[in-house]
Amino acid sequence: MNSMGEKEEKLYIKNMVCNRCIMAVDSLLRNMEIEPVSVGLGEVVLSEKLDKEQKETLRNALEAIGFELIEDKKIRIIEHIKKIIIELVHYSDGDGLKVNLSEHIAQKLSHDYSYLSKLFSEVTNTTIEKYFIAQKIERVKELLVYDELSLKEIADRLNYSSVAHLSAQFKTVTGLTPSHFKKVKDNKRKPLDEV
């Protein structure tokens, strides 16, 4: 099941939530003359294991640009759950949101969903469902700001049962209706790592 080579090392990095983050970490690694096999949301695969000194240097360099090397297994699981949700909401074609979230997360992490859900709630003080909704609302805000899709098209893309459902959830989370948000949209979006 593990396709990584014996010498390879996988590192988990907190706050990597966008393609710009991937480019920043990739660039940092290359500047440190560390050759990554791959750099993705929240994780890096290196061709060789780092020694203690290299890892500490990397940790400090990452922290200097707003990222954090994650060592704790539970925190790595939480970050992996967040990564799965961010990919579904922000980077899938819309069909990704038609999956059963709990089954999808459990399958991706090869863990029982009730364990993952309990762990997520304990560590983050919110539920997976609330985090998922928060990400969807951020995506709705983004699509409203782009002003290219109607509210009906946005509701369809994000797998809401209706425009009314989207509007109600949007108002619950933001305190604004989607149309009011559109009027006052400046400075209302959050960076993904603050959601």
C-alpha positions as CSV (number, residue, x, y, z in Angstrom):
1,M,0.0,0.0,0.0
2,N,2.9,2.4,0.7
3,S,4.4,3.4,-2.6
4,M,7.1,5.7,-1.0
5,G,10.6,4.4,-1.4
6,E,12.7,3.5,1.6
7,K,14.7,6.8,1.5
8,E,11.7,9.1,0.9
9,E,10.2,11.2,3.6
10,K,6.7,12.7,3.8
11,L,6.4,16.0,5.7
12,Y,3.1,17.6,6.7
13,I,2.8,21.4,6.6
14,K,0.1,23.5,8.2
15,N,-1.5,26.5,6.5
16,M,-0.8,25.3,2.9
17,V,-4.2,26.0,1.5
18,C,-3.7,27.3,-2.1
19,N,-1.6,26.9,-5.2
20,R,0.4,30.0,-4.2
21,C,1.3,28.2,-1.0
22,I,2.5,25.2,-2.9
23,M,4.7,27.4,-5.1
24,A,6.1,29.2,-2.0
25,V,7.0,26.0,-0.2
26,D,8.4,24.4,-3.4
27,S,10.6,27.5,-3.9
28,L,11.8,27.5,-0.3
29,L,12.8,23.9,-0.5
30,R,14.7,24.4,-3.8
31,N,16.5,27.5,-2.3
32,M,17.5,25.2,0.6
33,E,18.8,22.7,-2.0
34,I,16.2,20.2,-0.9
35,E,14.8,18.4,-3.9
36,P,11.1,17.6,-3.5
37,V,9.6,14.6,-5.2
38,S,6.2,16.4,-4.9
39,V,4.7,19.4,-3.2
40,G,0.9,19.4,-2.6
41,L,-1.7,21.0,-0.3
42,G,-0.4,20.3,3.2
43,E,2.3,17.8,2.3
44,V,5.7,17.4,0.8
45,V,7.4,14.2,-0.3
46,L,11.2,14.4,-0.3
47,S,13.6,12.0,-2.1
48,E,15.7,11.6,1.1
49,K,15.1,11.9,4.8
50,L,16.3,15.1,6.4
51,D,18.7,15.0,9.3
52,K,17.8,16.8,12.6
53,E,19.6,20.0,11.6
54,Q,18.0,20.2,8.2
55,K,14.6,19.6,9.6
56,E,15.1,22.4,12.2
57,T,16.3,24.8,9.5
58,L,13.3,23.9,7.4
59,R,11.0,24.4,10.3
60,N,12.3,27.9,11.0
61,A,12.2,28.8,7.2
62,L,8.6,27.6,6.9
63,E,7.5,29.5,10.1
64,A,9.1,32.7,8.7
65,I,6.7,32.6,5.7
66,G,3.6,31.6,7.7
67,F,3.7,27.8,7.6
68,E,4.3,25.1,10.2
69,L,5.9,21.7,10.1
70,I,3.5,19.3,11.8
71,E,5.0,16.4,13.8
72,D,2.0,15.3,15.9
73,K,0.0,12.5,14.3
74,K,-3.4,13.8,15.4
75,I,-2.7,17.2,14.1
76,R,-1.6,15.7,10.8
77,I,-4.9,13.9,10.5
78,I,-6.8,17.2,11.2
79,E,-4.8,18.9,8.5
80,H,-5.4,16.1,6.1
81,I,-9.2,16.4,6.7
82,K,-9.0,20.1,6.1
83,K,-7.0,19.5,2.9
84,I,-9.6,17.0,1.6
85,I,-12.5,19.5,2.3
86,I,-10.6,22.4,0.7
87,E,-9.8,20.3,-2.4
88,L,-13.5,19.3,-2.6
89,V,-14.9,22.8,-2.2
90,H,-12.3,25.0,-3.9
91,Y,-10.6,22.8,-6.5
92,S,-13.1,20.2,-7.7
93,D,-15.4,20.6,-10.7
94,G,-18.5,20.6,-8.6
95,D,-19.1,16.9,-9.0
96,G,-16.7,16.4,-6.1
97,L,-19.3,18.0,-3.8
98,K,-21.9,15.3,-4.6
99,V,-19.9,12.7,-2.6
100,N,-21.0,11.6,0.8
101,L,-18.6,13.7,2.9
102,S,-18.2,11.3,5.8
103,E,-17.7,8.3,3.6
104,H,-15.2,10.2,1.4
105,I,-13.1,11.4,4.4
106,A,-13.2,8.0,6.1
107,Q,-12.1,6.3,2.8
108,K,-9.3,8.8,2.1
109,L,-7.9,8.5,5.6
110,S,-8.6,4.8,6.1
111,H,-10.1,5.5,9.5
112,D,-13.6,5.2,11.0
113,Y,-15.5,8.5,10.5
114,S,-16.7,8.6,14.1
115,Y,-13.1,8.6,15.3
116,L,-12.1,11.3,12.8
117,S,-15.1,13.4,13.6
118,K,-14.5,13.2,17.4
119,L,-10.8,14.0,16.9
120,F,-11.5,17.0,14.6
121,S,-14.0,18.4,17.2
122,E,-11.6,17.9,20.1
123,V,-8.7,19.6,18.4
124,T,-10.4,22.4,16.4
125,N,-13.4,23.2,18.7
126,T,-15.7,22.9,15.6
127,T,-17.2,20.0,13.7
128,I,-16.2,18.7,10.3
129,E,-19.6,19.6,9.0
130,K,-19.3,23.3,10.3
131,Y,-15.8,23.5,8.7
132,F,-17.2,22.1,5.4
133,I,-20.0,24.7,5.5
134,A,-17.5,27.5,6.3
135,Q,-15.4,26.5,3.3
136,K,-18.5,26.3,1.1
137,I,-19.6,29.8,2.2
138,E,-16.1,31.1,1.4
139,R,-16.4,29.6,-2.1
140,V,-19.8,31.2,-2.5
141,K,-18.3,34.6,-1.5
142,E,-15.5,34.0,-4.1
143,L,-18.0,33.2,-6.8
144,L,-20.2,36.2,-5.9
145,V,-17.1,38.5,-6.1
146,Y,-16.3,37.1,-9.5
147,D,-19.9,38.0,-10.5
148,E,-19.9,35.5,-13.4
149,L,-22.5,33.1,-12.2
150,S,-26.1,33.5,-11.0
151,L,-27.0,32.5,-7.5
152,K,-28.8,29.5,-9.0
153,E,-25.6,28.5,-10.9
154,I,-23.6,28.9,-7.7
155,A,-26.1,26.8,-5.7
156,D,-25.9,24.0,-8.4
157,R,-22.1,24.1,-8.5
158,L,-21.8,23.8,-4.7
159,N,-24.5,21.1,-4.5
160,Y,-27.1,23.0,-2.6
161,S,-30.6,21.7,-2.8
162,S,-31.9,25.1,-3.7
163,V,-31.1,28.8,-3.8
164,A,-33.1,29.3,-0.7
165,H,-31.0,26.7,1.1
166,L,-27.8,28.4,0.0
167,S,-29.2,31.8,1.0
168,A,-30.2,30.6,4.4
169,Q,-26.9,29.0,5.1
170,F,-25.0,32.1,3.8
171,K,-27.0,34.4,6.1
172,T,-26.5,32.1,9.1
173,V,-22.7,32.1,8.6
174,T,-22.1,35.7,7.5
175,G,-25.1,37.6,8.9
176,L,-25.8,38.9,5.3
177,T,-27.9,37.7,2.4
178,P,-25.9,36.9,-0.7
179,S,-27.3,40.0,-2.5
180,H,-26.4,42.2,0.4
181,F,-22.9,40.7,0.5
182,K,-22.5,41.5,-3.2
183,K,-23.2,45.1,-2.5
184,V,-20.6,45.3,0.4
185,K,-18.2,42.6,-0.8
186,D,-15.0,44.5,-0.3
187,N,-13.0,43.2,2.7
188,K,-15.4,40.4,3.5
189,R,-13.5,37.4,2.3
190,K,-11.1,35.5,4.6
191,P,-7.9,33.8,3.6
192,L,-8.5,30.0,3.6
193,D,-6.2,29.3,6.5
194,E,-8.4,31.6,8.7
195,V,-11.7,29.9,7.9
